[in-house]
Amino acid sequence: MPAVFDAHSHLTNASAQPPDHPIVVCGTCETDWPIILDHAASNPNMIPMLGQHPSRTAAPSPDWAARLEALLRAHRAGVGECGLDFARKDTDRSLQVAAFRQQLRLAHALRRPVAMHCVQAWGLLLELLREEGVPPAGAMVHAYSGSLETARILGKQGVFASVSGDILKPGRTHLRQVVAGLDPDHLLVESDGQADLQQVIAGMAEIRGTQPDALAALTWENGQRCFKELLP
């Protein structure tokens, strides 16, 4: 199999064993950020991303955004994981929206790619991206679970859809149907820090009617495009 590109993972997975392929490692809160930067400094295959996850927006420190900006200015890192997650009824949506806007604006101002999380908020995600604009340095939605129509709208804006190990789970028929129709020019693959990337690639290849090595090569090239601002 050719080189693979893991478009979304987390520190626990990436730090257990130094990866031999490009891997995007996303922070979800302030305590993650310096640890991710430290690991990335000694491993050229790790692509660091620093962000405030929507599930962590309820009680961040008052200066989290300023601290994030300072770290991004001092280090070659992207923005994320950030976004919207309305799965819980008690979620403070206004806080999530405000934090997401701040991080999108940082990605624009500093010309950094952004990794986005979206659960049960696709209409609002599209609205916010129209208002703020898609960061031109690169943008992706990880563990894509929206509709094919939404993916096509995002693709026209230059946003990549990343497919996780969710496609391997029983009962995810609709998701597999969506994955079959995703635009190959804006398609990524990820472990999300849990799944075996080779198994995800093999599953995706079967769904899309292609060979695993061809899919690995395609998503490697797309990863190079999406995260070009952070690559050597």
Summary of the structure (lengths in Angstrom):
residues: 232
radius of gyration: 16.4
end to end distance: 23.0
largest distance: 49.4
contacts: 807
relative contact order: 0.16
helix: 49%
strand: 16%
